[in-house]
Amino acid sequence: MIYKKIQNTPHERVNILHESLRWDGIFTDEEVDKIANYCNALEKQSGQISGDALINGEMRKSNVAFIRPDANTAWIFNKINNAIEIVNDRFFNFDLNGYSAIQYSEYHGDEGGKYEFHMDTSTGYENKEPEMRKLSLVMMLNKPGEDFEGGEFQINKAQESKPDNIEMIKGRMIFFPSFFIHRVAPVTKGVRRSLVIWVTGPKFR
């Protein structure tokens, strides 16, 4: 469905914006383990936000690494790219160009790993970048409640103060607009491992 013209029956087109979409089985359980093992071997760095006023970790406590497309990872990108195209075409209809890397994130319970409420992108108008993040993806690489405790993924709907817990299971991919406020609640035990992707495109207009 293409949204180009103003309608006087907007309720008929409410699916122009979904809070989130969940897709299980993009990768098999064996493939998820293969990705997790690959990520475990990567060199990690602090996930602190550069220039953030809360650089002491009050905002974000995590370790991250980045997966780049190459001969070893092409199969990962190919499956994710196909899923993005299907989901965006059917549910979000954003103008998207792509992404250059996948972020691997670890949140450690013994460090109180977390990422407080934030947006993956601002409106885009106050910066000079030609593109902005528009569609975000998260995929869990291990099992909540078994490999770690806490670390709930929450999205805060517009005009509502109580966030929704988005159920995460191993291998499930969550798609949501990058301008929706969301967080990773503090991990209380174990290590939460996940992939994060921000798909960019021309600024909204």
Protein Blocks (a to p, Z undefined) as FASTA:
>chain_A
ZZfbccfblmlmmmmpcfbdcdehkacfklmmmmmmmmmmpccddfbdehiaklnopmpg
cddddddddfklmmmmmmmmmmmmmmmmmmnopacfbdfbdcdddddfklopacddddfb
dehlmpcbfbdcfbdcdddfbdehklpgejiacdddehiabdcdddddehiacdddfkbc
cdddddfehjdddddddddddddZZ
